[in-house]
Amino acid sequence: MINPLALVVAVSTALTTVSPSQHLQLGTNSSEAKLAALADNAATIPVNRVFLSFVAPDMVLRVRGCEGCGSEVAGWWVEVFLSMGGWNYNCFPYFYAKYSIAYFGTGPNYWKITQYGGGSDAGCTEANMWCYTCEPQSEGTTLSDFVVFPEPAGTASFNAAQAQVVKGAKGAAVTWHPEIVGGAQYTDPIDKTTVVTVPGNNYWKTQNRDPYQDLIYLAKDLGLDGVDLDYEEMWHADTFRAGSGLGPFTLDQTVYKYAAISYDLMNSIKSIYPSCKLSTAAGAAGAWSTNWWGGNLKGLWYYTNLWFPDVINFMATGANAGGINVMTYDLSDNNQYYECPSGSTSDCDLAGQVQFYMNTYTSANIPARVGYEIGQPAYPDPTNDPTHQIPLTQAALNTILSGVSSTSTLGGFFWELYKPKNSAPTGATGQPNNIDATTLAQQVCAKILPNAARCKGVIPDYTGGNTTTTAVVVPPTTTTAVVVPPTTTAVVVKTTTTAAVVKTTTTAAVVKTTTTAVVVKTTTTAAVKTTTTAAVKTTTQAAGGNTAGSPCTNYGGWACSNSLVCSYGSAGTLVWVQVGTVASC
C-alpha cells in the first residue's frame, strides 16, 4: 500500500507512507521551469508523490484518447496526481460572504464586512468582490477567478452517482441543485430576491459532458497515477444547511453532493482507468462529530464515512487508495472565536491542534495524513490578525512528528513546494522561525521512510541555480511512477473556459496549477527518465566517489560526486542516469 509524502507546488506534490508528497502550483511564468527542475531531480527529491494543482471542476476534455500524451508523463521517479478544485475553484463569493460570514454578525472574518461593507452584507457587492471574503483585495480577483462544483445532471455517469447517494442517504431528504451552472443567473434561495451570476462556465453543459468523468479520461490520456478531489464548498454547506437562528445546523446536502462527486469519480475510474488512484483533501474539522455551528465543513467526512463508507474506503484502502489528506494548517489560536478545539488555550498551539484534529479522524476510523503549510498562513488574515497566526516552525514540527505516529497518519503532505518560508505581508521579520520546504520534506520523509536515502535530497532550484541532490533512491518494486518531462510537459493553464493539461492543442482541460508533494511509504517504481540517460562507464557503489572505469551494475549506486545514479534504462538494462552536472571522474 502506498503511503505518500505529498507536496503542493502550485502544481501539487504529496507525502505519505510511500514518502512525503507536495503540491506544486503552476499557472505562473515559472511553471515550466518548476516542472523541469522537478523532472531533472525526481530521482532524489525527498518526496515521492506530486500533485499538480488545480484543474477546474467545470473542465471539459475536448478530445479523448490523446495518442502519445502518456509518454509525456512517463519516466518520473515519483507518482503524479492531478488535483481538481482548490479554494478559488470552490468559492462562490456572494453566498460565502452572506451566509458563511455576515450571517453570524461576528467572527474572525467579520471585519471584512465591517471594513468594506459598512457592517452589512448589503454593502458587499460584486464591485468589492462581495467584501473580499474569498480572496483579499490585494489579489485583485474578479468573478472569473472563481468556479463552483457543478451537478451535471442529465449525464449518465452523474445520474448513476446520484442514485447511489439517494439509496444510501440517512439524513434529510436529498435535494439536488443542477441549476447552479457557471454563467447562469441564480436567485438566492433564502432571501428569494437577490439574483447573482454563478461563477464558472457552462461549456460542459452545452456539450452534455460530465467534468468528473472527463477528469478520469484526462488522467488516463496523460498516464497519471491518480487524481485528487479538493472539495471545499463552505458556501454550499451554509446556504443549504438545516437549522435555525445561530445553530446548531446540519450539512446533509453538502455530504450528499460530496458523495455524489466521489461516486462519479469512483465509477469512472472503474470503467475507464482501473489502475487510477483517488485521493481527497479534507478539512481539519472534517471528522469531528459534535455540533456544527456553520462557517466551515465540520463533520463532512465524518458523515460521509458514516453514511457512505465505500467512498472513504475506496480513497483510503485497497488498490485505488490515494489517501485522505487533512489540511491541518491555516489554524488560529484566537479563542475569542472558539478557535482552540479542545476549549483550552494550553494546547492551542499548532502541534496541539494538529494532534486534536488527527485524533478525530482516528476516532472516526478514517485513515488520514497530516497536512503542513510552508511559510505565511493564509488564515487568520495576516494583515488584520497576524498575532494569532500559528505558522510551521521547527519546534512545532518536532512536536507534531513525535506526537502523531507515522502509522496513524500514513504519511504527510504539504502546501506548497515552492512557497517561500517567509512571505508577505509580515515577511522574515514577522515570522523569523518558519521552516522551508526542503527542511520539512527531509524530516517528514525520515519519519515515514527512516531508511530511505531519498530523504537527504533537496527541493531543486528552478531559477538556474544548482539543482543536484544527495539522496539515494530506494529500489523500485511495483507501481510505475510518472513524471512530466521538462521539455514537452503539458503546461497547466489557469483559464475560465474549457480545461485540459495538454501536450498539443487538441486535448484540453484547464488547470490552474500548483504543486503539492507527498511522502509515502511505498512500492513505487522509479521509472527512468530516458532523455537524460548517460551511457557512461564509471564506478557503481561509491556514493559520491570519483573513481572511474566500471559499468553500472548496482541499482541505486552513485558516482561522479553524486551526479550519476545507476538505474534501469528503456531497454530494461542498468545504465548511468545523469541527475546533476557531471563531475570529473
C-alpha positions in Angstrom: 0.0 0.0 0.0 1.3 3.4 -0.9 1.7 6.0 1.9 2.8 9.2 0.1 4.5 12.3 1.4 3.0 14.9 -0.7 4.0 18.4 -1.5 1.8 21.0 -3.2 3.7 23.1 -5.7 1.1 25.1 -7.4 1.1 22.0 -9.5 1.0 19.8 -6.3 3.0 17.1 -4.7 2.3 14.8 -1.7 4.0 12.8 1.2 2.6 9.6 2.7 3.8 6.3 3.8 5.2 6.0 0.4 7.0 9.1 1.3 6.2 12.8 1.5 4.0 14.5 -1.1 3.9 18.0 -2.1 1.7 20.4 -4.1 3.2 22.3 -7.0 1.3 25.3 -8.1 1.6 26.2 -11.8 -0.2 28.7 -13.9 2.6 31.2 -13.4 5.5 32.4 -15.6 7.8 30.0 -13.7 5.6 26.9 -14.1 7.6 25.2 -16.8 10.8 25.9 -15.0 9.5 24.3 -11.8 8.4 21.2 -13.7 11.7 21.0 -15.5 13.6 21.2 -12.2 11.4 18.5 -10.7 11.8 16.3 -13.7 15.6 16.6 -13.7 15.8 15.8 -10.0 12.8 13.5 -9.4 15.0 10.5 -8.5 16.3 12.3 -5.4 13.8 14.8 -4.1 12.6 14.0 -0.6 9.0 13.3 -1.7 7.5 10.5 -3.7 4.3 12.0 -4.9 3.5 15.3 -6.6 0.0 16.8 -7.0 -0.4 19.1 -10.0 -3.0 21.7 -8.9 -5.6 22.7 -9.9 -7.9 21.7 -12.7 -11.3 23.5 -12.7 -14.4 21.4 -11.7 -16.2 22.7 -14.8 -13.4 21.4 -17.2 -14.2 19.6 -20.5 -11.8 17.3 -22.3 -12.3 18.3 -25.9 -10.7 15.2 -27.4 -10.5 11.9 -25.7 -7.7 9.4 -26.4 -4.8 11.7 -26.9 -2.4 9.3 -28.6 1.1 9.6 -27.2 0.2 12.0 -24.4 1.0 9.5 -21.8 4.6 9.4 -23.0 5.0 12.9 -21.8 4.5 12.0 -18.1 6.2 8.6 -18.2 9.6 8.4 -16.6 9.4 10.3 -13.3 10.7 8.8 -10.1 7.6 9.9 -8.2 3.9 9.4 -8.5 2.0 12.2 -10.2 -1.6 13.2 -9.4 -3.8 15.8 -10.9 -6.0 17.8 -8.4 -9.4 19.2 -9.1 -10.7 22.1 -7.0 -8.6 24.3 -4.7 -10.0 27.2 -2.8 -10.8 29.6 -5.7 -12.4 26.7 -7.6 -14.7 26.1 -4.6 -15.7 29.6 -3.6 -19.0 31.4 -4.5 -18.2 34.9 -3.2 -21.8 36.1 -2.8 -23.0 33.1 -0.8 -19.8 32.7 1.2 -19.9 36.3 2.3 -23.6 36.4 3.1 -24.2 33.0 4.8 -20.8 31.8 6.0 -19.6 35.1 7.4 -22.0 38.1 7.5 -24.9 36.0 8.8 -23.4 35.4 12.2 -22.7 39.1 12.9 -19.3 38.3 14.4 -16.3 36.0 13.8 -12.7 36.1 12.7 -13.6 37.3 9.2 -16.4 39.6 10.0 -14.0 42.6 10.0 -14.2 42.4 6.2 -17.9 43.0 6.3 -17.3 46.0 8.6 -14.4 47.5 6.7 -15.7 47.0 3.1 -19.5 46.6 3.5 -20.3 49.2 6.2 -21.2 46.4 8.7 -23.8 44.8 6.5 -23.9 42.1 3.8 -26.0 44.6 1.8 -22.8 46.6 1.3 -20.9 43.6 -0.1 -21.3 43.6 -3.9 -19.5 42.4 -7.0 -17.7 45.7 -7.1 -15.9 44.8 -3.8 -15.9 41.1 -4.7 -18.6 40.5 -2.0 -16.3 42.1 0.5 -13.2 40.2 -0.4 -14.1 37.1 1.6 -12.8 34.5 -0.9 -9.6 36.4 -1.6 -8.1 39.6 -0.1 -8.4 42.9 -2.0 -4.7 42.7 -2.8 -5.3 39.7 -5.1 -7.4 41.8 -7.5 -9.8 39.0 -8.2 -12.9 39.2 -10.3 -15.8 36.7 -10.6 -13.9 35.0 -13.5 -11.3 33.8 -11.0 -13.8 31.6 -9.2 -15.6 28.3 -10.1 -18.0 26.0 -8.2 -18.5 22.3 -8.5 -21.4 21.6 -10.8 -24.0 18.9 -10.6 -24.0 17.6 -14.2 -27.5 16.1 -14.1 -28.5 14.6 -17.4 -25.2 12.8 -17.9 -25.5 9.1 -17.4 -22.4 9.0 -15.2 -23.5 11.6 -12.7 -27.1 10.3 -12.7 -25.8 6.9 -11.6 -23.8 8.6 -8.8 -26.9 10.5 -7.6 -28.8 7.2 -7.5 -26.2 5.7 -5.2 -26.4 8.7 -2.9 -30.2 8.6 -2.7 -30.1 4.9 -1.9 -27.6 5.4 0.9 -28.9 8.7 2.3 -29.5 8.6 6.1 -30.1 12.2 6.8 -32.6 14.7 5.4 -34.3 14.0 2.0 -31.8 14.6 -0.8 -32.2 17.9 -2.7 -30.1 18.5 -5.8 -29.2 21.8 -7.4 -28.4 21.2 -11.1 -29.5 24.8 -11.9 -26.3 26.2 -10.4 -24.3 26.3 -13.6 -21.5 28.7 -14.5 -22.7 31.9 -16.1 -26.3 31.3 -15.1 -28.5 33.9 -13.2 -29.3 32.3 -9.9 -31.8 33.6 -7.3 -30.8 33.4 -3.7 -32.9 30.5 -2.3 -33.1 32.1 1.1 -34.0 35.7 0.5 -35.7 34.7 -2.8 -34.9 38.1 -4.2 -31.2 38.7 -5.0 -30.1 37.4 -8.4 -26.4 36.7 -8.9 -24.2 35.3 -11.7 -22.8 31.8 -10.9 -19.0 31.7 -11.3 -17.6 29.4 -13.9 -18.7 28.4 -17.4 -21.4 26.2 -18.9 -19.5 24.6 -21.8 -19.7 21.2 -20.2 -23.5 21.6 -20.1 -23.8 22.7 -23.7 -21.8 19.6 -24.7 -23.7 17.3 -22.2 -20.4 16.3 -20.6 -19.5 15.3 -17.1 -16.4 17.1 -15.9 -15.7 14.4 -13.3 -15.7 11.7 -15.8 -13.6 13.8 -18.1 -11.0 14.2 -15.4 -10.5 10.4 -15.4 -10.2 10.4 -19.2 -7.6 13.1 -18.9 -5.7 11.2 -16.2 -5.7 8.1 -18.5 -4.5 10.0 -21.5 -1.6 11.5 -19.6 -0.7 8.3 -17.8 -1.1 9.8 -14.4 -1.0 7.7 -11.2 -4.1 9.3 -9.7 -6.5 12.2 -9.3 -7.3 14.3 -6.2 -10.6 15.8 -5.2 -10.1 19.1 -3.3 -13.6 19.9 -2.3 -14.1 23.0 0.0 -17.5 24.4 -0.7 -18.2 26.1 2.6 -20.7 28.4 0.9 -22.8 25.3 -0.2 -22.9 24.0 3.4 -24.1 27.3 4.8 -26.5 28.1 2.0 -28.3 24.7 2.1 -27.9 23.9 5.8 -30.8 22.8 8.0 -31.4 24.6 11.4 -32.4 28.0 12.6 -31.1 31.0 14.3 -27.4 30.7 15.2 -27.5 26.9 15.1 -26.5 24.2 15.6 -27.1 23.2 12.0 -26.7 20.1 9.8 -24.9 19.9 6.4 -26.6 16.9 5.0 -27.0 18.3 1.5 -23.3 19.0 1.2 -22.5 15.5 2.4 -24.7 14.2 -0.4 -23.1 16.5 -3.0 -19.5 15.5 -2.0 -20.5 11.8 -2.0 -22.1 12.1 -5.5 -19.0 13.7 -6.9 -16.9 11.0 -5.3 -19.1 8.2 -6.6 -18.9 9.7 -10.1 -15.1 9.7 -9.9 -15.0 6.1 -8.5 -17.3 4.7 -11.1 -15.4 6.4 -13.9 -12.1 5.0 -12.5 -13.6 1.5 -12.5 -14.9 1.7 -16.1 -12.3 3.9 -17.7 -8.9 3.7 -15.9 -9.0 0.9 -13.3 -5.4 1.5 -12.1 -6.1 5.1 -11.2 -5.9 6.2 -7.6 -8.2 8.6 -5.9 -7.2 10.9 -3.0 -9.1 13.8 -1.4 -8.2 16.9 0.6 -10.2 17.1 3.8 -10.9 19.9 6.3 -9.2 19.8 9.7 -12.5 19.6 11.5 -14.0 17.3 8.9 -14.1 14.2 11.1 -15.3 16.0 14.2 -18.8 14.6 15.1 -20.0 17.2 17.6 -22.5 20.0 16.8 -21.8 22.1 13.7 -22.3 25.9 14.1 -21.7 26.9 10.5 -18.8 28.6 8.7 -16.8 25.6 7.8 -17.1 21.9 6.8 -17.0 20.4 10.3 -18.3 16.8 10.1 -18.4 16.5 6.3 -16.0 13.5 6.2 -17.4 12.0 9.4 -20.9 11.8 7.9 -19.6 10.7 4.5 -17.9 7.8 6.2 -20.9 7.0 8.4 -23.5 7.0 5.5 -21.3 6.2 2.5 -18.4 4.1 3.9 -17.5 2.7 0.5 -16.4 6.2 -0.6 -13.9 6.6 2.2 -12.8 3.0 1.8 -12.1 3.5 -1.9 -9.9 6.5 -1.1 -8.2 5.1 2.0 -7.7 1.4 1.4 -7.2 -1.0 -1.4 -5.6 -0.7 -4.9 -7.2 2.6 -5.7 -6.4 4.3 -2.4 -4.8 7.7 -2.9 -5.4 8.7 0.7 -7.2 11.3 2.8 -5.0 14.4 3.2 -6.1 16.6 6.1 -5.5 20.3 5.8 -4.2 20.8 9.3 -2.9 24.3 8.7 -4.3 27.8 8.4 -5.3 27.4 12.0 -5.7 30.2 14.6 -5.1 30.3 18.4 -7.6 33.2 18.9 -10.0 31.6 21.4 -12.2 34.7 21.4 -13.8 33.0 18.4 -13.5 29.4 19.8 -10.5 28.6 17.7 -9.0 26.2 20.2 -10.7 22.9 19.5 -10.1 21.4 23.0 -11.6 24.5 24.5 -8.3 25.3 26.3 -5.5 27.7 25.3 -3.0 25.3 26.9 -2.9 23.1 23.8 -3.9 25.6 21.2 -0.5 25.8 19.5 -0.1 24.3 16.1 1.1 20.9 17.3 -1.7 20.7 19.9 -4.4 21.4 17.3 -2.9 19.0 14.7 -2.9 16.2 17.3 -6.5 17.1 18.3 -7.8 17.1 14.7 -5.9 14.0 13.6 -7.3 12.2 16.7 -10.9 12.9 15.4 -10.0 11.1 12.2 -8.7 8.2 14.2 -11.8 8.1 16.3 -14.0 8.1 13.2 -11.9 5.2 11.7 -10.8 7.3 8.8 -7.1 6.7 7.9 -5.6 10.1 7.2 -2.4 12.1 6.7 -1.2 15.2 8.3 -1.1 18.4 6.2 1.6 21.0 6.6 1.9 24.5 5.1 5.1 26.3 4.2 5.5 30.0 5.1 2.9 32.6 5.9 -0.5 31.0 6.6 -3.5 32.4 4.7 -5.6 32.4 7.9 -6.2 34.3 10.1 -5.7 37.3 7.8 -2.0 38.3 8.1 -2.8 42.0 7.8 -5.7 42.1 10.2 -4.7 39.5 12.8 -1.0 38.4 12.4 -0.6 37.8 16.2 -2.9 34.8 16.1 -1.3 33.1 13.2 0.5 29.8 14.0 2.9 29.0 11.2 5.0 25.9 10.9 8.3 26.2 12.9 11.0 23.7 13.7 9.7 23.5 17.3 6.1 22.8 16.1 7.3 20.2 13.6 9.3 18.4 16.3 6.2 18.1 18.5 3.9 17.1 15.6 6.3 14.3 14.5 6.7 13.0 18.0 3.1 13.3 18.9 1.3 11.9 15.8 2.5 8.5 14.8 3.5 7.8 11.2 1.3 4.7 11.3 -1.8 6.6 12.1 -1.1 9.4 9.7 0.0 7.3 6.7 2.5 9.9 5.7 2.1 13.6 5.2 1.7 16.3 2.5 2.5 19.9 2.3 1.5 23.1 0.5 3.3 24.4 -1.4 6.6 23.1 -2.9 8.0 26.5 -4.0 6.3 28.7 -1.4 8.9 30.9 0.4 9.3 30.2 4.1 8.9 33.9 4.8 6.4 35.7 2.7 4.3 38.9 2.5 3.0 40.8 4.3 4.9 40.1 7.6 7.9 38.5 5.9 11.0 37.3 7.7 10.8 40.0 10.4 7.3 38.9 11.4 7.8 35.2 11.3 11.6 34.6 11.5 11.3 30.9 12.6 9.3 29.5 9.8 10.9 26.4 8.1 11.4 25.9 4.4 10.1 23.1 2.1 13.3 21.1 2.0 13.7 21.1 5.8 10.2 20.0 6.2 10.3 17.3 3.5 13.5 15.8 4.7 12.3 15.4 8.3 8.8 14.1 7.4 10.4 11.7 4.9 12.9 10.4 7.6 10.0 9.8 10.0 8.0 7.9 7.4 10.8 6.2 5.5 13.6 6.0 8.0 15.9 4.0 5.8 15.4 5.9 2.5 18.4 7.8 1.2 15.9 9.9 -0.8 15.2 11.7 2.4 18.5 13.5 2.2 17.5 15.1 -1.1 16.6 18.8 -1.6 13.9 20.6 -3.4 15.6 21.8 -6.6 16.1 25.4 -7.5 14.2 26.3 -10.7 15.9 29.7 -11.2 19.1 28.4 -12.7 21.0 27.5 -9.5 22.5 24.2 -8.6 19.8 21.5 -8.5 21.9 18.5 -7.7 20.5 16.4 -4.8 22.3 14.0 -2.5 19.7 11.3 -1.8 19.8 7.7 -2.9 16.6 6.2 -4.4 15.1 3.2 -2.8 14.9 0.2 -5.3 11.6 0.0 -7.1 9.1 -2.7 -6.6 5.7 -2.4 -8.1 3.8 0.6 -9.4 5.2 2.8 -12.1 5.7 6.4 -11.2 5.0 9.1 -13.7 6.7 12.3 -14.4 6.3 15.2 -16.8 9.5 15.6 -18.9 10.8 19.2 -18.7 10.8 19.8 -22.4 7.4 18.8 -23.5 5.2 18.8 -20.5 1.7 19.9 -20.8 1.6 23.2 -19.1 -1.1 23.7 -16.6 -3.1 26.7 -17.5 -5.3 28.9 -15.5 -8.3 29.8 -17.5 -12.0 30.2 -17.1 -13.2 28.1 -20.0 -12.7 24.5 -21.1 -9.8 22.8 -19.5 -7.1 20.3 -20.2 -3.5 19.8 -19.5 -2.2 19.3 -23.0 0.8 18.4 -24.9 -1.0 19.6 -28.1 -3.8 22.0 -28.8 -6.3 19.2 -29.3 -7.0 17.9 -25.8 -7.8 20.4 -23.3 -8.5 20.8 -19.7 -7.9 24.0 -17.9 -5.7 23.8 -14.9 -4.8 26.5 -12.5 -1.6 24.9 -11.5 0.1 24.4 -8.2 2.2 21.5 -7.0 1.9 19.5 -3.8 4.3 17.0 -2.6 3.8 13.8 -0.7 6.0 11.3 1.0 4.5 7.9 1.0 5.7 4.5 2.3 5.7 3.0 -0.9 6.3 0.4 -3.5 6.5 2.9 -6.3 8.7 2.0 -9.2 11.2 4.6 -10.2 10.8 4.9 -13.9 13.8 6.2 -15.6 13.9 9.5 -17.5 15.5 8.2 -20.7 16.2 11.6 -22.2 19.0 12.2 -19.7 20.5 8.7 -19.6 24.2 8.9 -20.0 25.8 5.7 -21.2 28.9 6.4 -19.2 31.4 4.0 -17.8 32.3 4.8 -14.2 32.1 3.4 -10.7 29.0 1.9 -9.2 28.9 2.0 -5.5 30.9 4.9 -4.4 28.2 7.3 -3.0 29.7 10.5 -4.4 33.0 8.8 -5.3 35.2 9.9 -8.2 36.7 6.6 -9.4 36.1 5.5 -13.0 36.1 2.5 -15.3 33.3 0.2 -14.0 30.0 -0.3 -15.8 26.7 0.4 -14.0 25.8 -2.9 -12.1 24.4 -1.9 -8.7 20.9 -0.4 -8.8 20.8 2.9 -6.8 24.6 3.3 -6.8 26.1 6.7 -7.2 29.2 8.0 -9.0 30.9 11.2 -10.1 30.2 13.2 -7.0 26.6 12.2 -6.9 25.9 13.4 -10.4 25.2 9.9 -11.9 22.9 7.3 -10.5 22.7 3.6 -11.6 19.1 2.8 -12.8 17.2 0.9 -15.4 17.0 2.3 -19.0 14.3 1.9 -21.6 15.7 -1.5 -22.6 15.4 -2.8 -19.1 19.2 -2.8 -18.5 21.2 -0.9 -15.9 22.7 2.3 -17.2 24.0 5.5 -15.8 21.5 8.3 -15.5 22.7 11.9 -15.1 20.9 13.8 -12.3 23.3 16.7 -12.0 26.3 18.3 -13.5 28.8 15.5 -14.3 31.9 16.0 -12.3 35.3 14.9 -13.3 35.6 11.1 -12.9 
